[in-house]
Amino acid sequence: MAMPTLDCTKVQFGEIKSPGTKKIDRKIINLPLIYRPPFADNPVRTKGIDVPHSQKILKSFSKGINYSKMPPVVRYNPRIIDGVHYDYELVCGNHRCAALDMLGVDEWIFDVYEFAQDDYTYEDSVRTFQLQENDHEPALASNTSDVVITISRLIAQGSSLVKNDEKSISEYISEYLPNIHWSTQGSLVRKIVDLNGSYRDVVTFSAEDVTKWLAKNTDLKHRGEYDKVRDMFGWSCLSRYEHEVVFNCIKKYAESGKESYIIAHTSAPTDKMTLSDKREAILNNFEGLEYSLVKVVEFYNKNKRFPWQVTCYLPQDRKNGESANDTISVEDFKESLEGIMAI
């Protein structure tokens, strides 16, 4: 099935700026002219086609082309494989091409890029490009194992973009995968560092690392475990999680009447925040939370209530006729609860 309405001039997406790449064209290409490398050759997509994702794309394509989205990407690479002549090789867009196959479409709009430009290797340029493309909507994001495998492969091949040290790995992920949540970025860095035995100026700890280190080197507890020696509860706290740890300490004191101690550690330092800065920030955050607690107690002592309240619920129960446009007051919910209890 041909799509004569395809118009390259209507595509609104610009291009991905990635090391060692150059966009040279945007054109309509017949799909049979494009060679699709097996997934075994693509560390960014180690698990192959994601069928549910392809079906979502299929449904979208059946309504026509969305010109706001990035086209799939090929590179000009003429070859003959198993007696079949190809002019191009697919770089990004396996799921989109699979959906087009299911629709019986024989041509589509593609962006044509060149790789291994400006003294960058093919691996550096194409794998970084693929990771960046998967970091953009509406692409299916690379899973964490794909990212770990791809970056580890670049390191093993002597990449000029990412070196085998924690700082370089962290900078690479921040630069080329900025849409990954910061906590996931940190987890990725640790996995890559552990897998490759990377050098680290400053060691960072995952929750599992904390458990192993404390068990090997101390008799301290964490994760809210009771410490019989100190008659306290122990907690570990990664920077940015101070609020959660303070609340856990509050709950433990309310339950047991016993105090808690906290073992702090930080994420990796950056150009903007040194390790000392991050350690100081943890202390400042705890002091700020403690000050807030004091103010709450003062408010309670004066007003005999806390300075917050649950005012309403969002409408969620369509089965029992809740309006989609109105909130449910706490009073109405309590009345309905009393009615249920009376039945």
C-alpha positions as CSV (number, residue, x, y, z in Angstrom):
1,M,0.0,0.0,0.0
2,A,1.6,3.3,-1.1
3,M,0.9,6.5,0.7
4,P,0.9,9.3,-2.0
5,T,0.1,11.9,0.6
6,L,3.5,11.8,2.3
7,D,5.1,15.2,2.2
8,C,8.6,15.7,3.7
9,T,8.2,19.5,3.8
10,K,5.5,19.1,6.5
11,V,7.7,17.3,9.0
12,Q,8.1,19.6,12.0
13,F,11.0,17.8,13.8
14,G,14.4,19.2,13.2
15,E,17.3,16.9,13.8
16,I,19.3,15.3,16.6
17,K,22.6,16.9,17.3
18,S,24.9,14.1,18.3
19,P,28.7,13.6,18.2
20,G,30.1,12.3,14.9
21,T,26.7,12.6,13.0
22,K,25.5,14.7,10.2
23,K,22.0,14.9,8.7
24,I,22.2,14.9,4.9
25,D,18.6,14.4,3.7
26,R,14.9,13.8,4.5
27,K,13.2,11.8,1.8
28,I,10.6,9.2,1.0
29,I,12.2,5.7,0.7
30,N,10.8,2.4,-0.3
31,L,11.0,0.0,2.7
32,P,12.3,-3.0,0.7
33,L,15.5,-0.9,-0.1
34,I,16.3,-0.6,3.7
35,Y,18.4,-3.3,5.4
36,R,17.4,-3.9,9.0
37,P,20.2,-5.3,11.1
38,P,19.3,-8.2,13.5
39,F,18.8,-7.1,17.0
40,A,21.8,-9.1,18.1
41,D,23.9,-6.4,16.4
42,N,22.2,-3.6,18.3
43,P,23.1,-3.3,22.0
44,V,20.5,-0.5,22.3
45,R,17.7,-2.9,21.6
46,T,18.9,-6.2,23.1
47,K,15.3,-7.6,23.7
48,G,14.1,-7.2,20.1
49,I,10.7,-5.9,19.0
50,D,8.3,-4.9,21.8
51,V,5.0,-6.1,20.4
52,P,2.7,-3.9,22.5
53,H,4.7,-0.9,21.5
54,S,4.5,-1.8,17.8
55,Q,0.7,-2.3,18.1
56,K,0.4,1.2,19.6
57,I,2.4,2.6,16.7
58,L,0.3,0.6,14.3
59,K,-2.9,2.1,15.7
60,S,-1.3,5.6,15.4
61,F,-0.1,5.0,11.8
62,S,-3.5,3.8,10.7
63,K,-4.8,7.3,11.2
64,G,-2.1,8.8,9.0
65,I,1.3,10.3,9.5
66,N,2.0,12.6,12.5
67,Y,4.3,15.3,11.0
68,S,5.3,16.6,14.5
69,K,7.3,13.4,15.3
70,M,10.8,12.5,14.3
71,P,11.0,10.2,11.2
72,P,12.9,6.9,11.4
73,V,16.6,7.2,10.6
74,V,18.7,5.4,8.0
75,R,22.3,5.7,6.6
76,Y,23.3,5.3,3.0
77,N,25.1,1.9,2.9
78,P,24.5,0.0,-0.4
79,R,25.0,-3.8,-0.1
80,I,23.8,-7.2,-1.2
81,I,22.8,-9.6,1.5
82,D,21.5,-13.1,0.7
83,G,21.1,-12.0,-2.9
84,V,18.9,-8.9,-2.0
85,H,20.1,-5.4,-2.9
86,Y,19.7,-2.7,-0.3
87,D,20.6,1.0,-0.6
88,Y,20.1,2.0,3.1
89,E,20.6,0.6,6.6
90,L,18.1,1.2,9.3
91,V,19.6,3.0,12.3
92,C,16.5,4.0,14.4
93,G,12.9,3.0,13.9
94,N,12.6,-0.8,14.1
95,H,9.2,-0.6,15.8
96,R,7.9,1.9,13.3
97,C,9.0,-0.2,10.4
98,A,7.4,-3.3,11.9
99,A,4.1,-1.4,12.2
100,L,4.4,-0.2,8.6
101,D,5.0,-3.8,7.5
102,M,1.8,-4.9,9.3
103,L,-0.1,-2.1,7.5
104,G,1.3,-3.1,4.2
105,V,2.9,0.3,3.6
106,D,5.8,0.1,1.2
107,E,7.3,3.6,1.6
108,W,7.7,6.2,4.3
109,I,9.6,9.4,5.2
110,F,13.1,8.8,6.6
111,D,15.9,11.0,7.8
112,V,19.3,10.1,6.2
113,Y,22.3,10.6,8.5
114,E,26.0,10.1,8.1
115,F,28.0,8.7,11.0
116,A,31.7,8.4,12.0
117,Q,32.2,12.1,11.2
118,D,34.8,14.5,12.7
119,D,37.2,11.7,13.8
120,Y,34.5,9.9,15.9
121,T,34.3,6.2,15.5
122,Y,31.2,4.5,14.0
123,E,30.4,2.9,17.4
124,D,30.7,6.2,19.3
125,S,28.5,8.1,16.9
126,V,25.8,5.6,16.0
127,R,25.3,4.2,19.6
128,T,25.2,7.6,21.2
129,F,22.8,8.7,18.5
130,Q,20.5,5.7,19.1
131,L,20.5,6.3,22.8
132,Q,19.6,9.9,22.3
133,E,16.8,9.0,19.8
134,N,15.3,6.6,22.3
135,D,15.4,9.4,24.9
136,H,13.0,11.5,22.8
137,E,9.2,11.1,22.5
138,P,7.5,9.1,21.0
139,A,10.3,6.5,21.1
140,L,10.2,3.5,23.3
141,A,12.9,4.3,25.8
142,S,15.9,2.0,26.0
143,N,15.6,-0.1,29.2
144,T,18.3,0.2,31.8
145,S,20.1,-3.0,30.7
146,D,20.3,-1.7,27.1
147,V,21.9,1.5,28.3
148,V,24.4,-0.4,30.6
149,I,25.4,-2.8,27.8
150,T,25.7,0.0,25.2
151,I,27.9,2.3,27.3
152,S,30.0,-0.6,28.6
153,R,30.6,-1.7,25.0
154,L,31.7,1.9,24.1
155,I,34.1,1.8,27.0
156,A,35.5,-1.6,26.0
157,Q,36.1,-0.3,22.4
158,G,38.1,2.8,23.6
159,S,35.4,5.4,23.1
160,S,36.4,9.0,22.9
161,L,33.1,10.1,24.4
162,V,33.0,8.0,27.6
163,K,36.0,6.8,29.6
164,N,36.1,4.1,32.2
165,D,35.7,6.3,35.2
166,E,32.6,7.3,37.2
167,K,32.8,11.0,36.4
168,S,33.0,10.4,32.6
169,I,30.2,7.9,32.7
170,S,28.0,10.3,34.8
171,E,28.7,13.2,32.4
172,Y,27.9,11.1,29.3
173,I,24.5,10.0,30.7
174,S,23.7,13.6,31.8
175,E,24.7,15.0,28.4
176,Y,23.1,12.4,26.1
177,L,20.3,11.0,28.1
178,P,18.9,14.1,29.9
179,N,15.3,12.9,30.0
180,I,16.1,9.9,32.3
181,H,15.1,10.7,35.9
182,W,18.0,11.8,38.0
183,S,17.6,8.8,40.4
184,T,17.7,6.4,37.5
185,Q,20.7,8.1,36.1
186,G,22.5,7.5,39.4
187,S,21.5,3.9,39.3
188,L,22.8,3.5,35.8
189,V,26.1,5.0,36.7
190,R,26.6,2.6,39.6
191,K,25.7,-0.4,37.4
192,I,28.1,0.6,34.7
193,V,30.9,1.4,37.2
194,D,30.4,-2.0,39.0
195,L,30.3,-3.9,35.7
196,N,33.5,-2.3,34.3
197,G,35.5,-1.8,37.5
198,S,35.6,1.9,36.7
199,Y,37.8,4.3,38.7
200,R,36.0,6.5,41.1
201,D,37.3,9.6,42.8
202,V,34.4,9.4,45.2
203,V,32.6,6.1,45.9
204,T,28.8,6.1,45.9
205,F,26.6,3.5,47.6
206,S,23.4,1.9,46.4
207,A,21.0,0.6,49.1
208,E,22.5,-2.9,48.7
209,D,26.0,-1.4,48.9
210,V,25.2,0.2,52.2
211,T,23.9,-3.0,53.6
212,K,27.0,-4.9,52.6
213,W,29.4,-2.2,53.8
214,L,27.8,-1.8,57.2
215,A,27.6,-5.6,57.8
216,K,31.3,-5.9,56.9
217,N,32.8,-2.9,58.7
218,T,30.4,-2.0,61.6
219,D,27.7,-3.2,63.9
220,L,25.4,-0.3,62.9
221,K,21.9,-0.9,61.6
222,H,19.8,0.7,58.9
223,R,16.5,0.4,57.1
224,G,14.7,1.0,60.4
225,E,16.3,-2.0,62.2
226,Y,16.5,-2.0,66.0
227,D,20.0,-1.7,67.4
228,K,20.1,-3.5,70.7
229,V,23.5,-2.2,71.6
230,R,22.5,1.4,71.3
231,D,18.8,0.9,72.1
232,M,17.9,3.0,69.0
233,F,16.7,2.5,65.5
234,G,19.2,2.8,62.6
235,W,18.6,4.5,59.3
236,S,20.8,5.2,56.2
237,C,20.0,8.3,54.3
238,L,21.0,9.2,50.7
239,S,21.0,12.9,49.9
240,R,17.5,14.1,48.8
241,Y,15.8,11.5,51.0
242,E,16.0,13.5,54.2
243,H,12.2,14.1,54.3
244,E,11.4,10.4,54.1
245,V,14.0,9.4,56.8
246,V,12.8,12.1,59.2
247,F,9.2,10.9,58.9
248,N,10.3,7.3,59.4
249,C,12.1,8.4,62.6
250,I,8.9,10.1,63.8
251,K,6.8,7.0,63.2
252,K,9.3,4.8,65.0
253,Y,9.4,7.1,68.0
254,A,5.6,7.2,68.1
255,E,5.5,3.4,68.0
256,S,8.3,2.6,70.4
257,G,9.3,5.7,72.3
258,K,12.9,5.1,71.1
259,E,15.2,7.4,69.3
260,S,17.0,6.9,65.9
261,Y,20.4,7.5,64.5
262,I,21.1,8.3,60.8
263,I,24.0,7.2,58.6
264,A,24.3,9.7,55.7
265,H,25.8,9.4,52.2
266,T,25.5,11.4,49.0
267,S,25.2,11.0,45.3
268,A,28.3,11.7,43.2
269,P,29.7,15.2,43.3
270,T,29.3,17.4,40.2
271,D,31.0,20.5,38.8
272,K,28.5,22.6,40.7
273,M,28.5,20.7,44.0
274,T,31.5,19.1,45.6
275,L,31.3,16.2,48.1
276,S,31.7,18.7,51.0
277,D,28.8,20.8,49.5
278,K,26.6,17.8,49.3
279,R,27.4,16.6,52.9
280,E,26.7,20.1,54.2
281,A,23.4,20.2,52.2
282,I,22.3,17.0,54.0
283,L,22.9,18.6,57.4
284,N,21.2,21.8,56.3
285,N,18.2,19.8,55.1
286,F,17.9,18.0,58.4
287,E,18.2,21.2,60.3
288,G,15.5,22.8,58.1
289,L,13.2,19.8,58.7
290,E,13.8,20.0,62.5
291,Y,13.0,23.7,62.5
292,S,9.8,22.9,60.6
293,L,8.8,20.3,63.2
294,V,9.3,22.7,66.0
295,K,7.0,25.2,64.3
296,V,4.4,22.5,63.8
297,V,4.6,21.6,67.5
298,E,4.2,25.3,68.5
299,F,1.1,25.5,66.2
300,Y,-0.4,22.4,67.7
301,N,0.2,23.5,71.3
302,K,-1.5,26.8,70.5
303,N,-4.4,25.5,68.3
304,K,-4.8,21.9,69.4
305,R,-4.7,20.8,65.7
306,F,-2.1,20.4,63.0
307,P,-1.5,23.0,60.3
308,W,-2.9,20.8,57.5
309,Q,-6.1,18.9,56.7
310,V,-7.5,16.6,54.1
311,T,-10.1,18.7,52.3
312,C,-11.5,16.4,49.6
313,Y,-10.9,13.4,47.3
314,L,-10.7,13.3,43.5
315,P,-13.6,11.5,41.8
316,Q,-12.4,8.0,41.0
317,D,-15.4,5.7,41.5
318,R,-17.2,5.7,38.1
319,K,-19.0,2.4,39.0
320,N,-20.9,4.0,41.8
321,G,-21.7,7.2,40.0
322,E,-19.1,9.7,41.1
323,S,-19.1,12.8,38.8
324,A,-16.0,13.2,36.7
325,N,-16.1,17.0,37.4
326,D,-16.6,17.4,41.1
327,T,-14.5,16.5,44.1
328,I,-15.8,14.5,47.1
329,S,-15.7,16.2,50.4
330,V,-14.3,14.4,53.4
331,E,-17.7,14.9,55.1
332,D,-19.6,13.3,52.3
333,F,-17.2,10.4,52.3
334,K,-17.6,9.9,56.0
335,E,-21.4,9.9,55.6
336,S,-21.2,7.3,52.9
337,L,-18.9,5.2,55.1
338,E,-21.3,5.4,57.9
339,G,-24.1,4.2,55.5
340,I,-22.0,1.2,54.5
341,M,-21.2,0.3,58.1
342,A,-24.9,0.5,58.9
343,I,-25.8,-2.1,56.2
